[in-house]
Amino acid sequence: MKLLRYGAPGREKPGLLDSSGAIRDLSGVIGDVAGDALLPESLARLAKLDVPTLPIVPPGERIGPCVGRVGKFICIGLNYADHAAESNLPVPAEPVVFSKWLSSIVGPNDDVRIPRGSKKTDWEVELGVVIGRGGAYIDEADALSHVAGYCVINDVSEREYQIERGGTWDKGKGCDTFGPIGPWLVTADEVPDPHKLPLWLEVDGKRYQNGNTSTMIFKVGEIISYLSRFMSLQPGDVISTGTPPGVGMGQKPEAVYLRAGQTMRLGIEGLGEQQQRTVDA
């Protein structure tokens, strides 16, 4: 299934993408694509719905973040060896963990706001993992059974704030609009191997990133198991698993950063595409 949320910001309703590409309203079935609705037993009930009988949503509705009421937005840094190299940083021995603030979350096609005074706002296409069944101290061999589904994430980053201003990475990662999520939450049964997914990103039609999740250093199961040693994971928690090479910071002979008035397009095979316009905050 491809689950989604549609409508005005803060008032999104749950929906499902049918086989023809139309959105079907799930408001009469679940309250939101969030929390307990993401548990395995709930997803199994949704999978048995007679989709053609669900109300059709009129075209033109805004697509919101594909997960509601996110509890934690956890990110993994430097999870592709070639991205670590372009960042002039060593390949990590353990996953690099940081957070994006929940206020960064927006829909997949919403505007991305360049922070006031920013000169180094950058892009990062990433595979998102959404937790279904929660837990702590999760065994790596069982970790994928805790996944509700997968989605596209743009881990927008301000490199000066992240790297040059002292402290942790978080203040360069969590600015408002720096976390577009969606368009769909594709349930795990439709993604037989999350480590064989091409992913890409373009700015104004120029392709900068063109990678594959097969080159991730730490795989999804290992990441879930690792994180669960330090925090319990709950339904609806979102994990962004790192980006392949091609970010603006790594361009040669000199870095390339975003400015207002540009368009980012990005996607992951089978998980959909995003498109954002950059604007001044």
C-alpha positions as CSV (number, residue, x, y, z in Angstrom):
1,M,0.0,0.0,0.0
2,K,0.9,3.6,-0.5
3,L,-0.4,5.6,2.4
4,L,-0.4,9.4,2.5
5,R,-1.9,12.5,4.1
6,Y,-3.6,15.2,2.2
7,G,-5.0,18.7,2.9
8,A,-4.0,22.0,4.4
9,P,-1.0,22.1,6.8
10,G,-2.0,20.9,10.3
11,R,-5.3,19.6,9.0
12,E,-4.2,16.7,6.9
13,K,-6.5,13.7,6.4
14,P,-5.4,10.1,5.9
15,G,-5.5,8.6,2.4
16,L,-4.4,5.8,0.2
17,L,-3.1,5.9,-3.4
18,D,-5.0,3.4,-5.5
19,S,-3.7,1.4,-8.5
20,S,-4.9,4.2,-10.9
21,G,-3.1,6.9,-9.1
22,A,-6.2,8.4,-7.5
23,I,-6.3,9.3,-3.8
24,R,-8.9,7.5,-1.7
25,D,-10.0,8.9,1.6
26,L,-9.3,6.8,4.7
27,S,-10.9,9.2,7.2
28,G,-13.8,6.7,7.8
29,V,-11.3,3.9,8.6
30,I,-8.4,5.5,10.6
31,G,-7.9,8.9,12.2
32,D,-4.5,9.5,10.8
33,V,-1.4,7.8,9.3
34,A,0.1,7.8,12.7
35,G,0.7,6.0,15.9
36,D,-1.3,2.7,16.3
37,A,-2.5,2.9,12.7
38,L,1.0,1.9,11.8
39,L,1.1,-1.3,13.9
40,P,1.3,-4.5,11.8
41,E,-2.2,-5.6,12.7
42,S,-3.6,-2.2,11.7
43,L,-1.8,-2.3,8.3
44,A,-3.1,-5.8,7.8
45,R,-6.6,-4.6,8.2
46,L,-6.0,-1.7,5.8
47,A,-4.6,-4.2,3.2
48,K,-8.0,-6.0,3.2
49,L,-10.0,-2.9,2.4
50,D,-12.2,-2.9,-0.8
51,V,-10.3,0.1,-2.2
52,P,-12.8,0.9,-5.0
53,T,-15.5,1.5,-2.4
54,L,-13.5,4.3,-0.6
55,P,-14.3,7.9,-1.4
56,I,-12.2,9.5,-4.1
57,V,-10.4,12.7,-3.1
58,P,-10.8,15.4,-5.8
59,P,-7.5,16.2,-7.7
60,G,-5.4,19.1,-6.7
61,E,-5.2,18.5,-2.9
62,R,-1.9,19.3,-1.3
63,I,0.0,16.3,-0.2
64,G,1.3,16.6,3.4
65,P,4.0,14.7,5.2
66,C,3.2,11.0,4.9
67,V,3.4,10.4,8.7
68,G,1.5,12.3,11.3
69,R,2.3,13.0,15.0
70,V,5.9,11.9,14.6
71,G,7.5,11.3,17.9
72,K,11.2,11.3,16.9
73,F,12.9,12.3,13.7
74,I,16.3,10.5,13.9
75,C,19.0,10.8,11.3
76,I,22.1,8.8,10.4
77,G,25.1,10.8,9.1
78,L,27.9,9.8,6.8
79,N,26.2,6.5,6.0
80,Y,27.7,6.2,2.4
81,A,31.5,5.9,2.3
82,D,31.8,8.1,-0.8
83,H,29.7,10.8,0.8
84,A,32.0,10.7,3.9
85,A,34.9,11.2,1.5
86,E,33.4,14.2,-0.3
87,S,32.8,15.7,3.2
88,N,36.5,15.1,4.1
89,L,35.4,13.0,7.1
90,P,36.4,9.5,8.0
91,V,34.1,6.5,7.5
92,P,32.4,6.1,10.9
93,A,33.0,3.0,13.0
94,E,29.5,3.3,14.4
95,P,26.4,5.1,13.1
96,V,26.5,8.9,13.5
97,V,23.2,9.8,15.1
98,F,21.6,13.3,15.2
99,S,18.0,14.7,15.2
100,K,15.9,17.0,13.2
101,W,13.4,19.0,15.1
102,L,9.8,18.0,14.5
103,S,9.0,21.6,13.3
104,S,11.2,20.9,10.3
105,I,8.7,18.4,8.9
106,V,6.8,19.6,5.8
107,G,5.1,18.0,2.8
108,P,7.1,16.6,-0.1
109,N,6.2,19.6,-2.4
110,D,6.1,22.4,0.1
111,D,8.5,25.3,-0.2
112,V,11.9,25.1,1.5
113,R,12.8,28.3,3.3
114,I,16.4,29.4,3.2
115,P,17.2,30.7,6.7
116,R,17.9,34.4,7.0
117,G,21.6,35.1,6.5
118,S,22.3,31.5,5.2
119,K,24.9,31.1,2.6
120,K,25.3,27.3,2.7
121,T,21.9,25.6,2.6
122,D,22.4,22.1,1.0
123,W,20.4,19.1,-0.2
124,E,20.4,15.4,0.7
125,V,18.1,12.8,-0.7
126,E,17.6,9.9,1.8
127,L,15.7,6.7,2.3
128,G,13.3,7.2,5.2
129,V,12.2,4.3,7.5
130,V,9.0,4.6,9.5
131,I,8.6,2.4,12.6
132,G,5.5,0.3,13.0
133,R,6.1,-2.0,15.9
134,G,8.1,-0.3,18.6
135,G,10.5,-1.7,21.0
136,A,13.9,-1.4,22.8
137,Y,17.0,-3.6,22.5
138,I,15.7,-4.9,19.1
139,D,17.6,-7.9,17.7
140,E,19.1,-7.0,14.3
141,A,17.7,-10.3,12.9
142,D,14.2,-9.2,13.8
143,A,14.6,-5.5,13.1
144,L,12.9,-5.3,9.7
145,S,9.7,-6.7,11.2
146,H,9.5,-3.4,13.1
147,V,9.3,-1.3,9.9
148,A,5.9,0.0,8.8
149,G,7.2,1.3,5.6
150,Y,9.6,3.5,3.6
151,C,9.5,7.0,2.1
152,V,11.6,9.7,0.5
153,I,13.2,12.4,2.7
154,N,15.2,15.5,1.8
155,D,17.5,16.1,4.7
156,V,18.0,19.8,3.9
157,S,21.1,21.1,5.8
158,E,22.7,24.4,6.5
159,R,26.4,23.6,6.5
160,E,27.7,26.7,8.2
161,Y,25.3,26.1,11.1
162,Q,26.1,22.4,11.1
163,I,29.8,22.4,10.9
164,E,31.3,25.9,11.6
165,R,29.3,27.2,14.5
166,G,30.4,24.8,17.2
167,G,28.3,22.3,19.1
168,T,26.4,19.5,17.5
169,W,25.1,19.1,14.0
170,D,21.5,19.6,15.0
171,K,21.1,23.4,14.6
172,G,22.1,23.1,10.9
173,K,19.7,20.2,10.3
174,G,16.4,21.2,12.0
175,C,15.5,24.6,10.6
176,D,11.8,25.1,9.6
177,T,11.0,23.2,6.3
178,F,14.3,21.3,6.4
179,G,12.4,17.9,6.5
180,P,10.2,17.2,3.5
181,I,8.7,13.7,3.9
182,G,6.7,11.7,1.4
183,P,4.8,11.7,-0.9
184,W,3.8,8.2,0.2
185,L,4.5,5.8,3.0
186,V,5.1,2.6,1.0
187,T,4.4,-0.3,3.3
188,A,7.3,-2.7,3.9
189,D,5.6,-5.6,2.0
190,E,6.0,-3.6,-1.2
191,V,9.7,-3.1,-0.6
192,P,11.3,-6.5,-0.6
193,D,14.8,-5.2,-0.2
194,P,15.4,-1.6,1.0
195,H,19.1,-2.0,0.0
196,K,18.5,-2.1,-3.7
197,L,16.8,1.3,-4.3
198,P,18.2,3.9,-6.8
199,L,17.9,7.4,-5.4
200,W,18.6,10.8,-7.1
201,L,18.3,14.5,-6.7
202,E,18.3,17.4,-9.2
203,V,18.5,21.2,-8.7
204,D,17.1,23.3,-11.6
205,G,17.2,20.2,-13.8
206,K,20.9,19.3,-13.1
207,R,21.4,15.9,-11.5
208,Y,23.7,16.1,-8.6
209,Q,23.0,12.9,-6.7
210,N,22.6,9.5,-8.4
211,G,23.1,6.7,-5.9
212,N,21.8,3.4,-4.7
213,T,21.0,2.2,-1.2
214,S,23.1,-0.8,-1.8
215,T,26.2,1.2,-0.9
216,M,24.9,2.2,2.6
217,I,27.5,1.4,5.3
218,F,25.0,0.5,8.0
219,K,21.9,-1.3,6.7
220,V,18.4,-0.6,7.9
221,G,18.2,-3.6,10.3
222,E,21.5,-2.7,11.9
223,I,20.4,1.0,12.3
224,I,17.2,0.1,14.0
225,S,18.9,-2.4,16.3
226,Y,21.6,0.2,17.1
227,L,19.2,3.0,17.8
228,S,17.1,0.8,20.1
229,R,20.0,0.4,22.5
230,F,19.9,4.1,23.3
231,M,16.1,4.9,23.0
232,S,12.9,3.0,22.7
233,L,11.4,3.3,19.2
234,Q,7.6,3.9,18.9
235,P,5.1,3.6,16.0
236,G,5.5,6.6,13.7
237,D,9.1,7.4,14.6
238,V,11.0,8.4,11.4
239,I,14.6,7.4,10.7
240,S,16.5,9.1,7.8
241,T,19.3,6.7,6.8
242,G,21.9,8.9,5.2
243,T,22.7,10.3,1.7
244,P,24.8,9.2,-1.2
245,P,27.5,11.5,-2.7
246,G,26.6,14.6,-4.7
247,V,25.7,17.1,-2.1
248,G,26.4,20.8,-2.7
249,M,29.2,20.9,-0.1
250,G,31.1,18.2,-2.1
251,Q,31.0,19.8,-5.5
252,K,34.3,20.5,-7.3
253,P,36.1,22.8,-7.9
254,E,34.0,24.6,-5.4
255,A,30.8,24.0,-3.3
256,V,27.4,24.8,-4.7
257,Y,24.6,25.9,-2.4
258,L,20.9,26.7,-2.7
259,R,19.5,30.2,-3.1
260,A,15.9,31.4,-3.3
261,G,14.0,30.7,-6.5
262,Q,15.5,27.3,-7.3
263,T,13.7,23.9,-7.7
264,M,14.8,20.7,-6.2
265,R,13.4,17.4,-7.6
266,L,14.3,14.1,-5.9
267,G,13.1,10.6,-5.7
268,I,13.6,6.9,-4.8
269,E,12.6,4.1,-7.1
270,G,9.2,2.8,-6.1
271,L,8.7,5.4,-3.3
272,G,7.8,8.4,-5.4
273,E,9.2,11.9,-6.0
274,Q,9.3,15.2,-4.3
275,Q,9.7,18.7,-5.7
276,Q,10.4,21.8,-3.6
277,R,10.8,25.5,-4.5
278,T,13.3,27.4,-2.4
279,V,12.2,30.7,-0.9
280,D,13.7,33.3,1.5
281,A,12.6,32.8,5.1
